[in-house]
Amino acid sequence: MKETRSSAKDRLQSILSSRKRTIVPNVSKDGYHDDRIEKIEKAVTADISDILNIPRENVKINYEEGPGYLVLVVTVTKDR
């Protein structure tokens, strides 16, 4: 059991250390409007569900808007 937990921890650390920050060069002065965010969510959900061959209901997207940027957090679940 400890071996599995240790390897899972190592994989997680590897994933987190390989994340890259991306700077968005185009800043929206008026912020992101809900209709644009909804279009982005639909496009990302469709792409991920098609690529992973899973139902769209299994892709959840949360977002955080900051001054000049939008962060999307995508959570994918698979049916067992």
Secondary structure as GFF3:
##gff-version 3
##sequence-region A 1 80
A	DSSP	alpha_helix	2	18	.	.	.	ID=ss1
A	DSSP	alpha_helix	34	52	.	.	.	ID=ss2
A	DSSP	three_ten_helix	56	58	.	.	.	ID=ss3
A	DSSP	beta_strand	59	66	.	.	.	ID=ss4
A	DSSP	beta_strand	69	76	.	.	.	ID=ss5
###
